[in-house]
Amino acid sequence: MNHIVIQHRPHSDPCDWIVVPVNANIFRNDQDIQWHIIDPSGTVTWGSPAIVFDTQWTLDGGSTPAPMPGPGPAPPLSATGPGPNPGKTPVVYSYTIFINVPGCSADSVKVQFKVKVEHGHTIAIDPDVWNQPQP
């Protein structure tokens, strides 16, 4: 499960919000994503639409983010990725998040998703180094 947090940028303009992490990796065996708004005031809500992926996300089989049960005016959103990447290079999907911040104009934050191939990788193991993974 990947958790992505939308939060106010510390020590900045009240209308300046960021996404952490900016780039998230989803893997062939972990395709679930959740977005959470962290807002102590409880006044920030999801826009309509809340999250818009590029067209390729949907064509590849990614789901549309949907609300999950949760407290407050902005419950978490959840989506499932498009499935394993059959290629040898990462596939990048872009999306835009829309949130409503009282007293601010329409606010959006752009971030990217990367789906990486996890098969075909080997890890070199040096038996003389104590902190490396052992077979």
Secondary structure, DSSP 4 states (H G I P E B T S, - for coil): -EEEEEEEPTTS-TT-EEEESSEEEEBTTB-EEEEEEE-TTS--EEEEEEEEE-HHHHHTTPPPPEE-S-SSSS--EEEE------SSS-EEEEEEEEEE-TTS--EEEEEEEEE---SS------TT-TTS---
